Amino acid sequence: MSTITVTPEEWKYVAFDSAEIEAVASKLASELGLDRDIAIEVDEATPFGKVQITSIDPVIVLQMEGGALEDPKKPRHLSSRVCADVLGRVLHRVRDRLDPAFGDPPPDAELTLQQSTAWDAYAVGRMERLGYPVQRQRRLYHFRNRHGFTDVADAAFDRLWTGTDLTWADIQAACDECAAERAPV
């Protein structure tokens, strides 16, 4: 059983609940088979939504800005749905990185927008299959913005969204297909 820690424990600027964040992360870790300690560090002073995986071994460390967990209709308040969406997406990436069969993707800071968006489509598609509410159309639109509004991009998105046991090579191939379609003749 992994230990989940959330910092800060007491919130000064936002109405978040560390126990609720821990519960969401614990459920996801169990569903994804992640048997490692997880440290979630939230910068509650910023309303932005950046999320970074800063370590996966031996402890999974996630650093995030407070806006990443906020309820969009109730600023400065935690949204369990948004929390599950964000944590699920990044914990799927962690699980992929820990699986030798997945391959060796570049560090998150070196991913192109296209690679990151494609990997997100694969991660969020798996969240949907776990029964979490997701916004498929929002993800498709985001994917199209990065990969083109083409039939090739739509087919690549569908493969990623419905994919199981994909590898980094599969994600990169989808990006390459879309890039070839966008390339000038």
CORGI-V189359 format. One record per residue. N is the residue number from 1. RES is the residue in one letter. SS is DSSP state (H for helix, E for strand, C for the rest). NEAR is the number of other ideal C-beta (glycine too) atoms within 12 Angstrom. D_FIRST is the distance of its C-alpha to the first C-alpha in whole Angstrom. Layout:
n;res;ss;near;d_first
N;RES;SS;NEAR;D_FIRST
N;RES;SS;NEAR;D_FIRST
This chain:
n;res;ss;near;d_first
1;M;C;11;0
2;S;C;24;4
3;T;C;19;7
4;I;E;31;10
5;T;E;23;13
6;V;E;34;16
7;T;E;22;20
8;P;C;20;22
9;E;C;17;21
10;E;C;15;24
11;W;C;24;26
12;K;C;14;30
13;Y;C;20;31
14;V;C;29;29
15;A;E;20;28
16;F;C;36;24
17;D;C;22;22
18;S;H;27;19
19;A;H;19;17
20;E;H;27;18
21;I;H;39;17
22;E;H;29;13
23;A;H;21;13
24;V;H;33;15
25;A;H;39;13
26;S;H;29;9
27;K;H;25;11
28;L;H;38;13
29;A;H;32;10
30;S;H;20;8
31;E;H;22;12
32;L;H;32;13
33;G;C;16;10
34;L;C;34;9
35;D;C;18;6
36;R;C;27;8
37;D;C;23;8
38;I;E;38;11
39;A;E;26;14
40;I;E;44;17
41;E;E;27;20
42;V;E;43;23
43;D;E;27;26
44;E;C;31;28
45;A;C;15;31
46;T;C;19;32
47;P;C;20;32
48;F;C;17;32
49;G;C;23;29
50;K;C;22;28
51;V;E;33;24
52;Q;E;27;23
53;I;E;36;21
54;T;E;22;21
55;S;E;22;19
56;I;C;27;16
57;D;C;14;16
58;P;C;14;14
59;V;C;22;13
60;I;E;35;14
61;V;E;26;17
62;L;E;42;18
63;Q;E;23;22
64;M;E;35;24
65;E;E;23;27
66;G;H;37;27
67;G;H;28;29
68;A;H;35;26
69;L;H;45;24
70;E;E;31;28
71;D;E;22;29
72;P;C;19;32
73;K;C;10;35
74;K;E;15;34
75;P;E;17;33
76;R;E;22;31
77;H;E;23;29
78;L;E;34;25
79;S;C;30;25
80;S;H;27;22
81;R;H;23;24
82;V;H;33;24
83;C;H;40;21
84;A;H;34;19
85;D;H;34;22
86;V;H;40;22
87;L;H;46;18
88;G;H;38;18
89;R;H;40;21
90;V;H;42;19
91;L;H;42;16
92;H;H;41;18
93;R;H;39;20
94;V;H;38;17
95;R;H;34;16
96;D;H;33;20
97;R;H;30;20
98;L;H;26;17
99;D;C;21;19
100;P;H;11;22
101;A;H;15;24
102;F;H;25;24
103;G;C;20;26
104;D;C;17;27
105;P;C;31;27
106;P;C;17;29
107;P;C;16;27
108;D;H;27;27
109;A;H;13;30
110;E;H;11;32
111;L;C;24;31
112;T;C;21;34
113;L;H;19;34
114;Q;H;30;35
115;Q;H;33;32
116;S;H;30;30
117;T;H;34;31
118;A;H;42;31
119;W;H;43;27
120;D;H;38;27
121;A;H;44;29
122;Y;H;41;26
123;A;H;38;23
124;V;H;39;25
125;G;H;32;26
126;R;H;32;23
127;M;H;33;21
128;E;H;24;25
129;R;H;20;24
130;L;C;23;20
131;G;C;13;23
132;Y;C;30;22
133;P;C;17;26
134;V;C;28;27
135;Q;C;22;31
136;R;H;22;32
137;Q;H;13;35
138;R;H;18;34
139;R;H;31;32
140;L;H;27;35
141;Y;H;18;38
142;H;H;23;36
143;F;H;40;36
144;R;H;27;39
145;N;H;18;40
146;R;H;29;38
147;H;H;38;40
148;G;C;25;43
149;F;C;18;44
150;T;C;19;45
151;D;H;15;44
152;V;H;25;43
153;A;H;32;40
154;D;H;23;39
155;A;H;21;39
156;A;H;38;37
157;F;H;39;35
158;D;H;20;34
159;R;H;25;33
160;L;H;39;30
161;W;H;33;29
162;T;H;19;29
163;G;C;28;28
164;T;C;13;25
165;D;C;14;24
166;L;C;30;27
167;T;C;23;27
168;W;H;25;28
169;A;H;17;32
170;D;H;27;32
171;I;H;41;31
172;Q;H;28;33
173;A;H;22;36
174;A;H;37;36
175;C;H;36;37
176;D;H;21;39
177;E;H;27;41
178;C;H;36;41
179;A;H;24;42
180;A;H;18;45
181;E;H;22;46
182;R;H;21;47
183;A;C;12;48
184;P;C;6;52
185;V;C;5;55
